[in-house]
Amino acid sequence: MYGLVLLLTAGVLFTLEREPQAVAVLAPAAPPGEETPLFTQPFFALGKKIWLEVLRWAWPLLPREEPLFEGAFLPRQLLSWAFPAFVHAGSRAPEPAHDWPLTEPSPGGGPLDRFGAQPVILIYHTHATESFYSETGSPKEAFSTDERKTVVRVGDELARELWKRGIPVLHDRTYYDMEGRLGSYEKSLEGIASIWQAEPSLQILLDIHRDSAPRSQTTLVRGEETYARVLFVVGSDQTLPHPRWRENAQLASRLAEALQEREPGLVRPYGQQLIMVAKGRYNQHLSPNALLLEVGGVENTLEEALRTAHILAAFLAEALQQGQFPPRGP
């Protein structure tokens, strides 16, 4: 077993990128006639993913810097069939809490809160178990199925504040990652796609997460108050078809710039860019108005994230009233 771990570690060190997986914002495609360099083609990208996933199975404490991309068939799945005990080794979501508030089933099969008729915004959480160290009481555990302690609570606050400002909202509180993060984007896609089709008044999709970056990067101090900073994440077409991803990126850039001007320091840049454009698609192919927002990180408090939710609600309501969002699209 130790020999296997050493071998896998060597493989990862050989293939591991030093920077987070992201692509240049609005990067143009390769000019006609030019080939993509061999070691950046999808086959080799998948090879690195395989090395990493096998190593994470053998060494569960290895941190994950990015969510697995949608549609990936990885050794962990194969190993889980042969060794069921290892299905969620190192990343299993906690057992469900028994005191969740109950709501009517949504078209996607999960709990759905409706704030007004003809909703304009759908808030959901691909990684609904994401919590904060301050809520779990452990410096090593930042996941929970008690929605009073997770990003679901942040989404609820955002929905209520938007409703107070006259914006009808749907909040999908489904725990798409209840069985682990692997495959959670496929599960959330199934849920939100059915809601999107059933609710033609919807214009905006917001996937609310929290990041794993340290507190020094994810916290805004303003006088005596502290806030969870917001990272705008946009998917691309590096792993799955997403022909209109640049429209998502342009919208995210406009919103991030406007929010940063309105609330200096609240937006957390990614390197030299004000938004992060990643290789995964993150279900944003459903609409050019689909966004993923990382509200704070594991070292923020829930209260800081809720303060930011109030600011986001006021900002989004204002942006909608000013016509900042393009039409829903096909």
C-alpha positions as CSV (number, residue, x, y, z in Angstrom):
1,M,0.0,0.0,0.0
2,Y,2.8,2.4,0.9
3,G,4.6,1.6,-2.3
4,L,1.4,2.4,-4.2
5,V,1.1,5.8,-2.4
6,L,4.7,6.7,-3.2
7,L,4.2,5.8,-6.9
8,L,1.0,7.8,-7.1
9,T,2.7,10.7,-5.4
10,A,5.5,10.7,-7.9
11,G,3.0,10.7,-10.7
12,V,1.1,13.7,-9.3
13,L,4.3,15.7,-8.7
14,F,5.2,15.1,-12.3
15,T,1.9,16.3,-13.7
16,L,0.6,18.7,-11.0
17,E,0.2,22.3,-12.1
18,R,1.6,25.0,-9.8
19,E,-1.2,27.4,-10.3
20,P,-5.0,26.9,-9.8
21,Q,-6.8,25.6,-12.9
22,A,-8.0,28.7,-14.6
23,V,-7.9,30.2,-18.1
24,A,-7.3,33.7,-19.2
25,V,-10.3,35.9,-19.1
26,L,-11.9,36.1,-22.6
27,A,-8.9,34.2,-24.0
28,P,-9.2,33.8,-27.8
29,A,-9.2,30.4,-29.4
30,A,-6.1,29.2,-31.2
31,P,-5.7,30.9,-34.6
32,P,-6.8,28.8,-37.6
33,G,-4.1,26.4,-38.7
34,E,-2.4,26.3,-35.3
35,E,-2.6,23.2,-33.2
36,T,-3.2,23.1,-29.5
37,P,0.1,22.0,-27.7
38,L,0.1,18.3,-27.0
39,F,0.3,18.5,-23.3
40,T,-2.7,20.9,-23.0
41,Q,-5.1,18.7,-24.9
42,P,-8.0,17.2,-23.0
43,F,-6.5,13.7,-22.9
44,F,-3.5,14.8,-20.8
45,A,-5.7,17.1,-18.7
46,L,-7.8,14.0,-17.9
47,G,-4.7,12.0,-17.2
48,K,-3.7,14.5,-14.5
49,K,-7.2,14.4,-13.0
50,I,-7.0,10.6,-12.8
51,W,-3.6,10.7,-11.0
52,L,-5.0,13.2,-8.5
53,E,-8.2,11.4,-7.9
54,V,-6.5,8.0,-7.3
55,L,-4.1,9.7,-4.9
56,R,-6.9,11.3,-3.0
57,W,-8.5,7.9,-2.6
58,A,-5.2,6.5,-1.3
59,W,-4.4,9.6,0.7
60,P,-7.7,11.2,1.9
61,L,-6.1,14.2,3.5
62,L,-4.8,15.6,0.3
63,P,-6.6,18.9,-0.2
64,R,-8.8,19.6,-3.2
65,E,-8.2,23.0,-4.8
66,E,-11.0,22.8,-7.3
67,P,-14.2,20.9,-7.8
68,L,-14.1,17.9,-10.2
69,F,-15.4,18.8,-13.6
70,E,-18.7,17.5,-14.8
71,G,-18.9,14.2,-16.6
72,A,-15.6,12.8,-15.5
73,F,-15.2,9.1,-15.2
74,L,-12.5,8.6,-12.6
75,P,-10.8,5.7,-10.8
76,R,-12.5,6.6,-7.6
77,Q,-15.8,5.6,-9.1
78,L,-14.4,2.3,-10.2
79,L,-12.8,1.7,-6.9
80,S,-16.0,2.5,-5.1
81,W,-17.7,-0.4,-6.8
82,A,-15.0,-2.8,-5.7
83,F,-14.5,-1.3,-2.3
84,P,-17.7,0.4,-1.0
85,A,-16.1,1.4,2.2
86,F,-13.9,3.9,0.3
87,V,-16.7,5.6,-1.6
88,H,-16.4,8.9,0.3
89,A,-13.1,8.4,2.1
90,G,-11.9,11.8,3.2
91,S,-14.7,13.8,1.7
92,R,-18.0,12.2,2.8
93,A,-20.7,14.6,3.8
94,P,-22.0,14.3,7.4
95,E,-25.1,12.4,8.2
96,P,-28.3,14.3,7.6
97,A,-29.7,16.5,10.4
98,H,-33.2,15.7,11.5
99,D,-34.4,19.2,12.3
100,W,-34.5,20.8,8.8
101,P,-37.5,23.0,8.0
102,L,-39.7,21.2,5.6
103,T,-41.0,22.8,2.4
104,E,-42.8,21.5,-0.7
105,P,-40.8,19.5,-3.2
106,S,-39.4,21.4,-6.1
107,P,-39.5,20.3,-9.8
108,G,-35.9,19.1,-9.3
109,G,-36.9,16.8,-6.5
110,G,-35.7,18.9,-3.6
111,P,-36.9,21.5,-1.2
112,L,-37.8,24.8,-2.9
113,D,-38.7,28.1,-1.2
114,R,-40.7,30.5,-3.3
115,F,-40.6,34.3,-2.6
116,G,-43.3,35.7,-4.7
117,A,-45.0,34.9,-8.0
118,Q,-43.1,34.8,-11.3
119,P,-39.6,34.5,-9.8
120,V,-36.7,36.3,-11.5
121,I,-33.7,34.8,-9.7
122,L,-33.0,31.1,-8.9
123,I,-30.6,30.6,-6.0
124,Y,-29.1,27.2,-5.5
125,H,-26.1,25.4,-4.1
126,T,-24.1,22.7,-5.9
127,H,-22.1,22.2,-2.7
128,A,-24.8,22.8,-0.1
129,T,-22.8,21.1,2.7
130,E,-20.2,23.9,2.6
131,S,-20.0,25.5,6.0
132,F,-17.6,27.5,8.1
133,Y,-15.2,26.5,10.9
134,S,-17.0,28.8,13.2
135,E,-20.2,26.9,12.7
136,T,-18.9,23.3,12.9
137,G,-16.8,24.0,16.0
138,S,-13.8,22.2,14.4
139,P,-10.7,23.6,12.7
140,K,-10.7,20.6,10.4
141,E,-14.3,20.2,9.4
142,A,-16.1,22.8,7.2
143,F,-19.1,20.8,6.0
144,S,-22.5,20.3,7.6
145,T,-26.0,19.1,6.7
146,D,-27.6,21.5,9.1
147,E,-28.7,24.2,6.7
148,R,-28.6,26.8,9.5
149,K,-24.8,26.5,9.4
150,T,-24.1,26.2,5.7
151,V,-24.2,28.3,2.5
152,V,-27.9,27.4,2.3
153,R,-28.4,29.8,5.2
154,V,-26.5,32.4,3.2
155,G,-28.8,31.7,0.2
156,D,-31.9,32.0,2.3
157,E,-30.7,35.4,3.6
158,L,-30.0,36.6,0.1
159,A,-33.4,35.4,-1.1
160,R,-35.2,37.2,1.7
161,E,-33.4,40.4,1.3
162,L,-34.1,40.4,-2.5
163,W,-37.7,39.8,-1.8
164,K,-37.8,42.8,0.6
165,R,-36.6,44.8,-2.4
166,G,-39.3,43.6,-4.7
167,I,-37.4,40.9,-6.5
168,P,-39.2,37.5,-6.7
169,V,-36.9,34.6,-6.0
170,L,-36.8,30.8,-5.9
171,H,-34.3,29.2,-3.5
172,D,-33.5,25.6,-4.2
173,R,-32.2,24.2,-0.9
174,T,-31.4,20.7,-2.3
175,Y,-28.2,19.1,-1.0
176,Y,-26.8,18.0,-4.3
177,D,-23.5,16.9,-2.6
178,M,-25.2,14.8,0.2
179,E,-23.3,11.7,-1.1
180,G,-20.0,13.6,-1.7
181,R,-18.8,16.2,-4.1
182,L,-18.1,13.7,-6.9
183,G,-20.9,14.2,-9.5
184,S,-22.6,17.0,-7.7
185,Y,-22.5,19.3,-10.7
186,E,-24.4,16.7,-12.8
187,K,-26.9,16.4,-10.0
188,S,-27.4,20.1,-9.6
189,L,-27.7,20.4,-13.4
190,E,-30.6,17.9,-13.5
191,G,-32.4,19.8,-10.7
192,I,-31.9,23.4,-11.9
193,A,-32.5,22.6,-15.5
194,S,-36.0,21.3,-14.7
195,I,-36.7,24.4,-12.6
196,W,-35.4,26.6,-15.3
197,Q,-37.7,25.1,-17.9
198,A,-40.7,25.1,-15.5
199,E,-40.3,28.8,-14.6
200,P,-40.1,30.9,-17.8
201,S,-40.0,34.1,-15.7
202,L,-36.5,33.2,-14.4
203,Q,-33.7,35.4,-15.7
204,I,-30.7,34.7,-13.4
205,L,-29.0,31.6,-12.0
206,L,-26.9,32.0,-8.9
207,D,-24.8,29.1,-7.5
208,I,-23.7,30.2,-4.0
209,H,-20.6,28.6,-2.5
210,R,-17.9,29.4,0.0
211,D,-14.2,29.1,-0.8
212,S,-11.3,27.4,0.9
213,A,-8.9,30.3,0.8
214,P,-7.5,31.7,4.1
215,R,-9.2,34.5,6.1
216,S,-6.6,37.0,5.1
217,Q,-7.8,36.8,1.5
218,T,-11.5,36.4,2.1
219,T,-12.3,39.1,4.7
220,L,-13.0,42.8,4.3
221,V,-12.6,44.9,7.4
222,R,-14.6,48.1,7.4
223,G,-14.4,50.0,10.6
224,E,-15.6,47.7,13.3
225,E,-17.5,45.4,10.9
226,T,-16.1,42.5,8.9
227,Y,-17.5,41.0,5.7
228,A,-17.0,37.9,3.6
229,R,-15.5,38.9,0.3
230,V,-17.0,37.7,-3.0
231,L,-15.2,35.9,-5.8
232,F,-17.0,35.8,-9.1
233,V,-16.3,32.4,-10.9
234,V,-17.2,31.8,-14.5
235,G,-16.9,28.5,-16.4
236,S,-15.5,28.0,-19.9
237,D,-15.4,25.4,-22.6
238,Q,-12.2,23.7,-21.6
239,T,-13.9,20.4,-20.5
240,L,-17.4,20.5,-21.8
241,P,-19.3,22.4,-24.6
242,H,-20.1,25.9,-23.5
243,P,-20.1,28.0,-26.7
244,R,-21.4,31.2,-25.0
245,W,-19.2,31.3,-22.0
246,R,-17.7,34.6,-23.0
247,E,-21.1,36.2,-22.5
248,N,-21.1,34.9,-18.9
249,A,-17.6,36.2,-18.4
250,Q,-18.6,39.7,-19.8
251,L,-21.6,39.8,-17.4
252,A,-19.5,38.7,-14.4
253,S,-16.8,41.3,-15.3
254,R,-19.4,44.2,-15.5
255,L,-21.0,43.1,-12.2
256,A,-17.7,42.7,-10.4
257,E,-16.5,46.1,-11.5
258,A,-19.8,47.7,-10.5
259,L,-19.8,46.0,-7.1
260,Q,-16.2,46.8,-6.4
261,E,-16.9,50.5,-7.2
262,R,-20.0,50.5,-5.0
263,E,-18.4,48.5,-2.1
264,P,-14.6,48.9,-2.4
265,G,-12.7,45.8,-1.4
266,L,-15.8,43.5,-1.3
267,V,-14.9,41.7,-4.5
268,R,-11.9,39.3,-4.2
269,P,-9.8,39.4,-7.4
270,Y,-8.2,36.3,-8.9
271,G,-4.7,37.3,-9.7
272,Q,-4.7,40.3,-11.9
273,Q,-8.3,39.8,-12.9
274,L,-11.4,40.8,-11.1
275,I,-13.1,37.5,-11.9
276,M,-11.9,33.9,-12.1
277,V,-12.5,32.1,-15.4
278,A,-12.1,28.4,-14.7
279,K,-11.8,25.3,-16.9
280,G,-15.0,23.7,-15.7
281,R,-18.4,24.6,-17.1
282,Y,-20.3,24.8,-13.7
283,N,-23.7,24.4,-15.4
284,Q,-23.4,28.0,-16.7
285,H,-24.2,26.8,-20.3
286,L,-27.9,27.0,-19.2
287,S,-27.9,30.8,-19.5
288,P,-25.6,33.7,-20.1
289,N,-27.0,35.1,-16.8
290,A,-25.6,32.1,-14.8
291,L,-23.0,33.0,-12.2
292,L,-21.1,31.2,-9.4
293,L,-20.4,33.3,-6.3
294,E,-17.9,32.2,-3.6
295,V,-19.0,34.1,-0.5
296,G,-16.1,34.1,1.9
297,G,-14.1,31.1,2.9
298,V,-13.9,28.4,5.6
299,E,-12.3,30.8,8.1
300,N,-15.0,33.4,7.8
301,T,-18.0,33.4,10.1
302,L,-21.6,32.8,9.1
303,E,-22.4,36.3,10.3
304,E,-19.8,37.8,8.0
305,A,-21.3,35.9,5.1
306,L,-24.8,37.1,6.0
307,R,-23.7,40.7,6.1
308,T,-22.4,40.3,2.6
309,A,-25.7,38.7,1.5
310,H,-27.4,41.9,2.5
311,I,-25.1,43.9,0.4
312,L,-25.4,41.5,-2.6
313,A,-29.2,41.7,-2.4
314,A,-29.2,45.5,-2.6
315,F,-26.6,45.4,-5.4
316,L,-28.4,42.8,-7.5
317,A,-31.8,44.5,-7.0
318,E,-30.3,47.7,-8.2
319,A,-28.6,46.0,-11.2
320,L,-31.9,44.4,-12.2
321,Q,-33.8,47.7,-12.0
322,Q,-31.1,49.3,-14.1
323,G,-31.4,46.6,-16.8
324,Q,-27.8,45.3,-16.3
325,F,-28.8,41.7,-17.1
326,P,-29.4,40.7,-20.7
327,P,-32.5,38.7,-21.7
328,R,-32.8,35.1,-20.5
329,G,-31.9,33.6,-23.8
330,P,-32.9,30.3,-25.3
